[in-house]
Amino acid sequence: MSYENLIGLSDVRESSVAEEITARALKSGSLDVLATPEMIRLVEETAAALIEKNLPPELTSVGISLDVKHTAPTPVGMKFRAEVKIVSVDGRKIILNVAAFDECGQIGNGVHERFIVDAKKFQLKANTKLNR
């Protein structure tokens, strides 16, 4: 099966910086600004949702690589968003350009890779680790 038809698809998701997703709260720093792990979480959520809604129901994607820079702080109360775009497909590997923005401009960017898998088979394979 070819997934070339996914190239060019994009999506955006938005959130707001709340106290519970600051660097201080998530222990990724000591300041009351958007935590890098939360920015990355929204980027990955957006990418996963974009791909999944364009696949048959038995397939999903898993993240395999993430190279993202967090370049500017966002304070509590400000909105931020993740933007993703599929730029390349190599077999079942999907490559996305990703970026994050707050109300003042870009706060992060990078590349995210995901791999298309059969959801049931993948979960069964993962679960075999429980029997070791």
C-alpha positions as CSV (number, residue, x, y, z in Angstrom):
1,M,0.0,0.0,0.0
2,S,1.3,3.5,-0.9
3,Y,0.9,6.5,1.4
4,E,2.2,9.1,-1.1
5,N,-1.3,10.7,-1.0
6,L,-0.5,11.9,2.5
7,I,2.2,14.3,1.3
8,G,1.1,17.9,1.7
9,L,-1.6,17.3,4.4
10,S,-1.4,19.6,7.4
11,D,-3.2,20.2,10.7
12,V,-3.2,22.6,13.6
13,R,-4.1,22.2,17.2
14,E,-4.3,24.9,19.9
15,S,-4.0,25.0,23.7
16,S,-3.4,27.5,26.4
17,V,-0.6,27.6,28.9
18,A,-1.9,26.7,32.4
19,E,0.0,26.4,35.6
20,E,0.0,22.6,35.4
21,I,1.9,22.6,32.1
22,T,4.7,25.0,33.0
23,A,8.3,24.0,33.2
24,R,8.1,24.4,37.0
25,A,5.0,22.0,37.3
26,L,6.5,19.4,35.0
27,K,9.9,19.7,36.6
28,S,11.6,20.4,33.3
29,G,12.8,23.7,34.6
30,S,12.1,26.3,37.3
31,L,10.1,28.9,35.5
32,D,6.4,29.5,35.0
33,V,6.5,29.2,31.2
34,L,5.3,26.6,28.8
35,A,7.3,23.4,29.4
36,T,9.2,22.0,26.4
37,P,7.7,18.5,27.0
38,E,4.2,20.0,26.7
39,M,5.0,21.9,23.5
40,I,6.4,18.6,22.1
41,R,3.3,16.7,23.3
42,L,1.0,19.0,21.4
43,V,3.2,18.7,18.3
44,E,3.1,14.9,18.5
45,E,-0.6,14.8,19.2
46,T,-1.3,16.9,16.2
47,A,0.9,14.8,13.9
48,A,-0.6,11.5,15.2
49,A,-4.2,12.7,14.7
50,L,-3.5,14.0,11.2
51,I,-2.1,10.7,10.0
52,E,-4.6,8.5,11.8
53,K,-7.6,10.3,10.4
54,N,-6.2,9.5,6.9
55,L,-5.6,5.8,7.4
56,P,-7.9,2.7,7.5
57,P,-9.2,2.0,11.0
58,E,-6.9,-1.0,11.6
59,L,-3.8,1.2,11.0
60,T,-2.2,3.8,13.2
61,S,1.2,5.5,13.5
62,V,3.9,5.5,16.1
63,G,6.5,8.2,16.7
64,I,10.0,7.1,15.9
65,S,12.0,10.3,15.8
66,L,11.6,13.9,17.0
67,D,14.1,16.7,16.5
68,V,12.5,19.9,17.8
69,K,14.0,23.1,19.1
70,H,12.0,25.2,21.7
71,T,13.2,28.7,20.8
72,A,11.1,31.2,22.8
73,P,9.2,31.2,26.1
74,T,5.4,31.4,26.5
75,P,3.9,32.7,29.8
76,V,0.9,31.3,31.7
77,G,-2.4,32.4,30.2
78,M,-1.2,32.7,26.6
79,K,-2.4,30.5,23.8
80,F,-0.1,28.4,21.8
81,R,-0.5,26.1,18.8
82,A,1.2,23.3,16.9
83,E,1.3,23.1,13.1
84,V,2.4,20.0,11.3
85,K,2.7,19.2,7.6
86,I,3.6,15.9,5.9
87,V,6.5,16.6,3.6
88,S,7.8,13.1,2.7
89,V,6.8,9.5,2.7
90,D,9.3,6.6,2.5
91,G,7.3,3.3,2.5
92,R,5.5,3.4,5.9
93,K,7.7,6.2,7.3
94,I,6.1,9.6,7.4
95,I,8.2,12.7,7.7
96,L,6.6,15.9,9.0
97,N,7.8,19.5,9.3
98,V,6.5,20.8,12.7
99,A,6.3,24.2,14.3
100,A,4.9,25.8,17.4
101,F,3.6,29.3,17.8
102,D,2.3,31.5,20.6
103,E,0.3,34.7,20.1
104,C,3.6,36.6,19.4
105,G,5.2,34.3,16.9
106,Q,7.1,31.1,16.5
107,I,8.3,29.3,19.6
108,G,9.6,26.1,18.2
109,N,10.3,24.1,15.0
110,G,11.7,20.8,13.8
111,V,11.1,17.5,12.1
112,H,9.0,14.6,13.4
113,E,9.0,11.0,11.9
114,R,6.2,8.5,12.4
115,F,5.8,4.9,11.2
116,I,2.5,3.4,10.0
117,V,1.7,0.1,11.8
118,D,-1.1,-2.4,12.2
119,A,-2.5,-1.3,15.6
120,K,-3.4,-4.8,16.9
121,K,-0.2,-6.5,15.8
122,F,1.9,-3.7,17.2
123,Q,0.1,-3.8,20.6
124,L,0.4,-7.6,20.7
125,K,4.1,-7.4,20.0
126,A,4.6,-4.8,22.8
127,N,2.6,-6.9,25.2
128,T,4.9,-9.9,24.7
129,K,7.4,-8.0,26.9
130,L,5.1,-8.6,29.9
131,N,5.7,-12.3,29.7
132,R,9.5,-12.1,30.0
